[in-house]
Amino acid sequence: MSDLEAQALGKTWFYPFRLPSGRTTPTYDGGALDLIHATRTQMLDSALNTEFSDARGGLSALDMACHQGWFSAHLAQSGFGSVTGVDARAEHVEDAGLIRDVLGLDHWQVVQSDIHDLTPAQAGIHDLVLCFGLIYHLENPVGALRVARSLCRRLCVVETQVVPGLTGWVDYGSYRFVRPLKGSFGIIDETGETHGPEASTTGICLVPSVEALVWIMQRIGFSRVEVLPVPDDGYEQLVHRKRVMVAGWV
Ligand SMILES: C[S@@+](CC[C@H](N)C(=O)[O-])C[C@H]1O[C@@H](n2cnc3c(N)ncnc32)[C@H](O)[C@@H]1O
């Protein structure tokens, strides 16, 4: 086992990375969250296998809010020629860099940035953009989705917690001007948890309903938007539509 691999095995991770020796990194809560990552990876692969051929060497992918790099590593290992992971937290960028080096994935780069600050000029435009586990931690999820769209050439996959949606009609200034609700947002308070590794950096979180997410993705420039199917034996939040994975095609 290399020194780098020993270093990786010496800490507890959010993700169960399989390392070159065959060992797996120990995860939080004795692996209680491993299934959410497995289900999301399975759902993502199913979408990627439909959209992209096996010849992916000429394709680039961007993983927004990559954390320790689970999905970046997966994309790099599944043939994408260039993968960029971005996260606001320095400790995640460092951890993702360690995993990249242990796995020898030189075509994966890790960048520290707030995702709202990314521009096509500096971050590039990518065949695949992932936005997993992120928008429900943001106070400006629509802005973040606009950034995702601006950096996407082909397919953007968004995975998020959702809230129950309100439907109905609103007297919009007057009973003479009545508008339909297109979806809703729930406000979640993470202001006391901004130090948490998976949390919001600002603490004010707007969580969309699935109707809101689909409608917004359509309005900001995705020509086709679909909620992706969930395996029956998947992680309970996805099976019961407390979280969703939504694909948007440019
Ligand atoms: C729940 S974790 C999800 C990580 C990973 N994408 C996944 O789905 O497993 C949320 C991640 O978003 C990052 N994050 C939160 N706000 C961010 C922002 N404004 N810009 C960049 N990263 C952010 C956090 O540091 C954390 O890594």
The ligand as an SDF file (V2000), in Angstrom:
LIG
                    3D

 27 29  0  0  0  0  0  0  0  0999 V2000
  -24.4750   17.7950    0.6570 C   0  0  0  0  0  0  0  0  0  0  0  0
  -22.8780   18.1070    0.0080 S   0  0  0  0  0  0  0  0  0  0  0  0
  -23.0390   17.3460   -1.5920 C   0  0  0  0  0  0  0  0  0  0  0  0
  -21.7310   16.9110   -2.1590 C   0  0  0  0  0  0  0  0  0  0  0  0
  -21.7870   16.1470   -3.4630 C   0  0  0  0  0  0  0  0  0  0  0  0
  -22.1200   16.9960   -4.5910 N   0  0  0  0  0  0  0  0  0  0  0  0
  -22.7790   15.0130   -3.3690 C   0  0  0  0  0  0  0  0  0  0  0  0
  -23.8890   15.1260   -3.9040 O   0  0  0  0  0  0  0  0  0  0  0  0
  -22.4480   13.9940   -2.7600 O   0  0  0  0  0  0  0  0  0  0  0  0
  -22.9300   19.8400   -0.3710 C   0  0  0  0  0  0  0  0  0  0  0  0
  -21.6100   20.3600   -0.9090 C   0  0  0  0  0  0  0  0  0  0  0  0
  -21.8320   21.6750   -1.4330 O   0  0  0  0  0  0  0  0  0  0  0  0
  -20.7180   22.4650   -1.1080 C   0  0  0  0  0  0  0  0  0  0  0  0
  -21.1810   23.8620   -1.2030 N   0  0  0  0  0  0  0  0  0  0  0  0
  -22.1650   24.4680   -0.4890 C   0  0  0  0  0  0  0  0  0  0  0  0
  -22.3680   25.7160   -0.9390 N   0  0  0  0  0  0  0  0  0  0  0  0
  -21.5030   25.9040   -1.9710 C   0  0  0  0  0  0  0  0  0  0  0  0
  -21.2460   26.9670   -2.8500 C   0  0  0  0  0  0  0  0  0  0  0  0
  -21.9320   28.1220   -2.7600 N   0  0  0  0  0  0  0  0  0  0  0  0
  -20.2980   26.8190   -3.8020 N   0  0  0  0  0  0  0  0  0  0  0  0
  -19.5860   25.6630   -3.8950 C   0  0  0  0  0  0  0  0  0  0  0  0
  -19.7960   24.6050   -3.0980 N   0  0  0  0  0  0  0  0  0  0  0  0
  -20.7430   24.7160   -2.1370 C   0  0  0  0  0  0  0  0  0  0  0  0
  -20.3250   21.9900    0.2800 C   0  0  0  0  0  0  0  0  0  0  0  0
  -19.0190   22.3810    0.6390 O   0  0  0  0  0  0  0  0  0  0  0  0
  -20.5070   20.4820    0.1180 C   0  0  0  0  0  0  0  0  0  0  0  0
  -19.3470   19.8960   -0.3850 O   0  0  0  0  0  0  0  0  0  0  0  0
  1  2  1  0
  2  3  1  0
  2 10  1  0
  3  4  1  0
  4  5  1  0
  5  6  1  0
  5  7  1  0
  7  8  2  0
  7  9  1  0
 10 11  1  0
 11 12  1  0
 11 26  1  0
 12 13  1  0
 13 14  1  0
 13 24  1  0
 14 15  1  0
 14 23  1  0
 15 16  2  0
 16 17  1  0
 17 18  1  0
 17 23  2  0
 18 19  1  0
 18 20  2  0
 20 21  1  0
 21 22  2  0
 22 23  1  0
 24 25  1  0
 24 26  1  0
 26 27  1  0
M  CHG  2   2   1   9  -1
M  END
$$$$
